[in-house]
Amino acid sequence: MDRTIGRDGAAARPPPPPADPPVTPGEPALRHWAGADAFALLRGLESARRGLCEDTAALRLHAHGDNATDAVRRPGAAVWARRALAGPFSGLMTVLGVLLAVAGSPGSATLVLVVAALGVGLRLWHAARSDRLSRELRAHAATTVTVRRRPAPGTAPRDSEVPPEDLVPGDVVLLGAGDPVPADARLLHARDLLVDQSSLSGELLPVTKAPPSSREPRPAPRRRPSRAGTDDRPLTALPALLFAGSTVVRGTATAVVLATGAHTHTEELAGRGRRPRPESEVDRGLRSVRRALVRCMLLAAPLVLLVNVEVSGDVRQALLFAVVVTVGLAPELLPLIVGTTLLRGAARLRESGVLVTRPEAIHDLGSIDVACLDKTGTLTEDRVVFTHSVDVDGRPDPAPADAAAVAVRFQTTPRDGLDDAVSAADRDGSALLAHGLLTRVEELPFDHSRRRSAMVLRDAHDPGELVIVRGDPDTVLPRCTRVARDGGAVELTASLRTAAADAAAGHRATGLRVVAVATRRTPLLRPLGAGDDDDPERDLLLLGFVGMVDPVRESAARAVERFAEQGVAVKVLTGDDTAVAEQVCARAGIAVTGVLDGAGLDALNDVALARAVARTTLFTRLGPLQKERVVAALQARGHTVGFLGDGLNDVGALRIADVGIGVDGAVPAARAAADIVLADRSPDVVVSAVEEGRRTLGRATRYLTVTAALNVGNALSVLVASAVLPFLPLLPAQLLLQGVLFGVAALSLSFDRVEPGWTARPRRWDTRGMLWCMAVLGPLASAFDLVTFWAVWRFLGLDTPQEQAVFQAVWFMEGVLSQVLVLLLLRTRAGRAARPVVATVTAVVLAGLAVPFTPLAPLFGMAAPPPAVWPLLTAVVLPFLSCVAATRPLYLRHVLGIRAADSRQEKERIR
């Protein structure tokens, strides 16, 4: 164990441990060390300002593990296989295939298992491809961190570069501008330190950090010390703490590591993204569809078994046929067809800059009726720009902006977003001209206690020095004694001081970020800092104010309008100030019907919050858990929620949302928790993704409803035919081949258009619509099947067991022809069918009609029917299709839920 070394170089006896130190890592420990003095901090961590010994660091690395996270851990083969097999019908098809093999029909079993394997294989291939693309997005250059360590006790410390993974608690790290913070740490020393921790807190601008000192400002009144004596502000608001995942923007720092790896605050937030995902809207819809079909199977299988035992007396054959009918009731190719539509949808989204990491999320996109968006970076451009420069009376005046731009020109500390915005105010070249007249004498950088900066310049033409002060109006105004007005300088009276403060407050209320600018002409100053007798920041002349804003994206208003057209409500969840967020919403065209901040949200229980979210559009000053509560409350009211986020404070909400939407520049944990990743932050991309999700869901819904109804018709037909025919109306292989041919035709749906009006509003897996289609279309199909039985028996005379091969061939041809054409007929309002659809349907119909006349017929137990079959098929199929066409308006209304208004709206939007 490393020992503390005394000032004389001798080993000193270690002092006793601090009172009640936090034993386990986490928020209590971070809060404890945030307020501790440096001596207690280093003693508690068994470290020293000179750093750990190398041997001690090695032992701690073995005990604590690498400073690495699991946020980007690649799933193993077992995880991929489990996800692929988790499809709604893959397991059912596998079980039925095994039963067919046991019942003595290996050919049918092989066909069923091959179909199931194709669906699983397609899901595995898509998962592997998504993983590869995700890893390409996550690729980043390796970094190192500067650590102060000693080779052995009593030796001089050395600063060296080590991989971040080798850090351990107690390490002393040195950070500079541009360095990522590699672990949670407590500051020992800082100079002009500015840190970007937006990924954790959602704050747009970097924040100042400093170790505890007497100059640290007291917390705001609403952030009173807790009874334990610690500061109860959010962790990210504690100025002495640095967090893994943040970045040093300006200044230098020396800090001691508090927590590494999985014990960091960053990983605590990221870990919420690795929780089991709650059941999504599509999961619930597919589960209800599966239950409805299983009920039909449980009803049909015993009936078919009893009827066939009674008719044939062969229990084994009856059992085999009952299993096959059960297979016929299940949509055999559902995993394959849904996977194909998802793959096609993912490809179209990828062309638009959207990477799908969870394929089922495409269907969930179609169900979204609430979109939760962050303000910064989504509705706005995630940058600060100059808007205007005014005097204390609010009149346009370039003087404040020019003076601020001159100060930025001579600034030596790294610039932040506000500095860049101010420098953009130099439109007439005055700062460039000043560069030749002025020289820098001294600089007092911005810090957290002063909330202002000062630049002391020497003018080559005027005696003395020029001081330019920029900062928070609340700290600059009290140091001003005069004000620039009407081309001169007048005394800053109490009334003028009040007017200036009101002007600054008025600009803030409109969502602007306001910087006060003041100057002073002085004799030569001694190089002393603020607070000395010759303070350069006193007796200032107030020039006015510079306004800046985070501009709203050009596409934001149009995206909000398109969301409204789609029936999607927009909620804004942000960690920023309420006034700023309200102005952004106004410029983006979002009608704010209610505002709720983090403090108000904490005062509500879950029931009250569920009521509040219905009337609230804007949620401000939210932390990670509060964002999760808002999403959960919306889901509790029956909404399907899409959440767009990019920071660690968004990970939990991304995970519990029905669709988590990340961006390419998001932190790794946010990308890992997201279902889709956008290459562009624009909300317009989200709108397009929602539309594509609805189209993809529409294609899968069409197949599922039509095939379920037709399979029910087949089951009814088999029940009746088994009771009156002296032979089986269809063999297992014939029924499976018929279903496979229909499924192949349905595969083309991924290239098809959707009905006008389908994308006009949110869509869900509607079990009631499917049951309606089964109740209407199923008996209708069965009725024409029975007409076919009667015609074949009556006109073709195929009524003996010796003629069953021909009988079965005729019914097989009629089934393929009618089912495939029905699939095509029920999409005619979507406009002219796409070429892949026409080509596939034509090929399937020709193949189905040709099978009985090919050498394959004996393999499936069929024989070629006589030429009279063609007029018979025409006489049966055409009336059937006419009846289906008559029911199409009911299908569109009750199954697809398309209203006439939806179709008109969609057509007008397309035009």
Secondary structure, 3 states (H helix, E strand, C coil): CCCCECCCCCECCCCCCCCCCCCCCCHHHHHHHHHCCHHHHHHHCCCCCCCEEHHHHHHHHHHHCCCCCCCCCCCCHHHHHHHHHCCCCHHHHHHHHHHHHHCCCHHHHHHHHHHHHHHHHHHHHHHHHHHHHHHHHHCCCCCCEEEEEECCCCCCCEEEEECHHHCCCCCEEEECCCCECCCEEEEEEEEEEEEECHHHHCCCCCEECCCCCCCCCCCCCCCCECCCCCECCCHHHCCCEECCCCEEEEEEEEEEEEECHHHCHHHHHHHHHHCCCCCCHHHHHHHHHHHHHHHHHHHHHHHHHHHHHHHHCCHHHHHHHHHHHHHHHCCCCHHHHHHHHHHHHHHHHHHCCEEECCCCHHHHHHHCCEEEECHHHHHECCCCEEEEEECCCCCECCHHHHHHHHHHHCCCCCCCHHHHHHHCCCCCCHHHHHCCCEEEEEEECCCCCCCEEEEEEEECCCCCEEEEEEECHHHHHHHEEEEEECCEEEECCHHHHHHHHHHHHHHHHCCCEEEEEEEEEECCCCCCCCCCCCCCCCCEEEEEEEEEECCECCCHHHHHHHHHHCCCEEEEECCCCHHHHHHHHHHHCCCCCCEEEHHHHHCCCHHHHHHHHHHCCEEECCCHHHHHHHHHHHHHCCCCEEEECCCHHHHHHHHHCCEEEEECCCCHHHHHHCCEEECCCCHHHHHHHHHHHHHHHHHHHHHHHHHHHHHHHHHHHHHHHHHHCCCCCCCHHHHHHHHHHHHHHHHHHHHCCCCCCHHHCCCCCCHHHHHHHHHHHHHHHHHHHHHHHHHHHHHCCCCCHHHHHHHHHHHHHHHHHHHHHHHHHCCHHHCCCCHHHHHHHHHHHHHHHHHHHCCCHHHHCCCCCCCCHHHHHHHHHHHHHHHHHHHHHHHHHHHCCCCHHHHHHHHHHHC
